[in-house]
Amino acid sequence: MQISWKDSIYLQREKLAQLLHEPLARLAEQCAPAWGDRERLNAVLLAGFPGIPHCTYLYCVDVDGIQVCDNVGESGLVPDHFGRDRSQRPYMQEAVPVWGFLLSDAYISLSKQRPSITALQVVRVDSRVMGYVGADFDLRDLPATAHIY
């Protein structure tokens, strides 16, 4: 019996969420003591980048969707995004579940015009939500979807 495309997408998203949730939760815990310090957040994200499989970019945004550090990618820091307002991006429009992890619906990235998804992990300081670690993924680079592209 052949699986429907909707079921296939659901299963791929579920696998990706399972793969990302724990490493992003650990990274968010490491970001908490550095929150509010751009350079320290950059250092935490640079150190944590290799532990987030298939990631294109990492960054942190506050609760209003304003980026509070630089982008971190495979080649290092990408400083042009500090202060960027991401509040209107599709992944910021979705409600983050109470457990603090969201894997967005697919959307087209602004910078590269590629099919993408974003994972958001809540960053808490003393039980207070300060913002999110964002992890962007190009769908073409994900093992579960690469064959489609």
C-alpha positions, 0 to 999 in steps of 0.5 A: 500500500502506497502512503499518501503525500500528506502522510509522507509529509507528516512522517517527515516532519515528525522525524525532523522534530524528533531529531531537532528537539533535544539539541535545540533545547540544550542550545536554548539552555546554553543561550539563557545565561548569555541572553542580552549579550550579542557577542556571548549569544554569537559564541554559544550559537557558533559552538552549538551549530555543528550539533544541529543537523542539516541547519542552514542558519541559527539565530536568536529573537526576542519575544517581539521577533527582533533578532538579538544576535547575528546569524550563524551559518556553516561559514561562521557569523553573518552579521547583517541580520542583527536587529532584523524584525522577523515578527511577520515571518510565517514561523513567527505567526504560528503559536509555539506549543506549551512544551516550547518547540515549534517546527514551522510549516514550509515557506519560501525564504526571503534571502535565497527564495528557497523552500524552507522551514524553521524550528523555534525553541523557547529560551527561558530565564528564571521561568520567564520566556525571553525569546527563541533560538531559531534554526532555519533549514533549506528543504532541499538539504534535508534527507527526508525531502531532498529527493523531491527537489 
